[in-house]
Amino acid sequence: MCLQCSLRRTEACRSIIMKRCTAITLILATCMGCSTQTFYVPSESMTPTIPVGSSVTINFSAYRKSDPARFDLVAFKPPEPDDAVFVFRVIGLPNETITLSSNRILADGIVLTLPKGLKYKPADVYSSVHKLGPTQYFLLGDNTDVAYDSRYIGPTEKAKILGKVTRIEHAARVDAR
């Protein structure tokens, strides 16, 4: 084989390899992007943490190899409506007994220290007790005055938890003058 043919063959091989590497890179970038999604938050259920009109980014792969931790913000599928995705805070972990009483939350009898700025109050009753199963989580909205959370819909199965909130982009505030 002559030197000129050898060079052409080398250039052709190099071109094919570059095209394949580019395709693999695009596929990986696309797949990595599929593990997160951004959602608009239209309700007051998570104020002040997530103001109305803000956007949250959900990492769908966050709980593939680990479990939600107490106080994580999670996205989940509520019992209804079918097409909804809710965002609430994890309060109770599997197999715990959660007690909401007099503006306090207890997990297995121990008072929880809430994240700064949050105050929860029980739903329409003086005290409520919720025993969680081995795959259940107790989720509360940060604004318990309006949140339709585990106090009303019951505990959430881990299989219904879609992912973890990894970013909050606050809505632009408009000054009323």
N, C-alpha and C positions, 0 to 999 in steps of 0.2 A: 504494500500500500504506500502511496506517495505521501509526502509530508503535507501537502495541501489537503488531501482527503482526510488525513488524520486530524488536522486542525478544524475542518468543517464538522467532523463527527464530534469532537470535543465541545465545540460551540453549541451544537444541537443538544448534546447531553446536558450541558450547563443550563441552557434555556428551559429544557423540560424540568430539570430539578428546581429551578427558580419558580416556575409556574406552580409546581406541586407544593413547594414550601409556602408560597403565597396563599394557595387554596387552603392548606392545613391551618395557617394562621387565621384566615378569615373564619373558618369553621370553629376553631377554638374560641375566638373572640365572640362569635355569635352564641355559642353554647354557654360561655361564661356570663354573657349578658342576659341569658334566659333565667338565671337563678335569682334575679332581682326584678322588681317592677315597682313603679311609682303610682300611688293612688291619691286622689283628691279626698279631703276629709270635709264633708258637708255639715256635720253636726257638732253640737256643743259637748258631747259625751266625754271628751278627753281634755277639755279646757281645765286649767290653764296650760297644761303641757303641750297640747296640740290645738292651737286656736282654729276656729272655724275658717275654712277656706285654705288651710295649709295643705301641703303635700307630704306624704310619707313614703319612704322607700322600704320595701319589704324584701328581706333575704329569704327566699324559699328553701334554701339548703341549710339554713342555720341549725335546724334541729334534726338533721338526718343522722348525725352521730352523737348528739347530745340531747338533753332534755331542757325544756324551758326552766329558767330560774325565777325565784321569787322577785317580783318587781320588774321583770322584763316586760316590754311592750310587745304584744303579739297581734298578728292578724289571724282571724279565724272565720270559719263558715258558721253563721248562727243557724238555729233551727229553721228560721224563715226570715225574710224572703229567700228563695232559692239562689238568686243571683247576687246576694249581698256579701260583702266582706266587712267585718267589724274589726276595730282595733281597740283593745283594752289592755289593762295591766294585770299580770299574774300576781295573785295574792295567796292563793292556796295551792299546795302541791299534793301529788297523789298520796292517798291514805291518811291525810290530815283531817282534823276536825276544825273547821273555821267557825268562829263565833263573832258576830257583829253585835256590839252592845255599847250603848252610851258613848258614841263617837270613838270607840276603840275596836281594834281588830285583834283577835287572839287566834293563834295557830297552835293546836294541841295545848291550850291553856296558857300559852306564853304571849304576852302583849307584843305585837309587832311594832317596830320603830319604822314609821313611814318615811318615804323620801321627802325631803324638805319642801314645804309649801302645800302638801297634800293633807286633807282632812276628809275622812270618810264618815258617813253616817248610815245607820241601818235603814233598810227599806221599811216603810209604813208600819213597822212593829218595833216594840221596845228592844227585843233581842231575837236574833235568829241564829240557828245552829245548822251547819251544813257538813255532813260526813262525806268525804270524797273517796271514790273507789281507786283502784290501783293504776288507772290510766286517766284520771280526771283532774282538772285544774279549775280553781275558782278564780274568775276574772271579774274585775271591777273597772268601770270607767272612772277617770279622775274627777269628773263632775257628777257626783252621785245624785244630785238633784234631778238630772235629766237622763242619766245613763240607764239603758235597758240591758242590764248585765246579769251576772250569775245570781244575783239576789232574786231576779224574776224568771230567767230562762233556765236556771239550774247550772250545774257544773258543765264544763266543756271537755269532751274526750280529746286526748292527744291527737288522734287521727284527724280531728277537725281543725287543728292549729296548722295554719298554712306556712307561717314563718315569723321572723323577728323583725321589728322595726329597727332599721339601722341608721336612718336619717330622717330628720324632720326639717322641712323647708317652710318656715313661717310665712303666712300670707302677709302681703304688704298692708300696712295699716294706713287707713285714710283718716286724716284729722277732720273732725266736724267743726267747722267755724262759721 
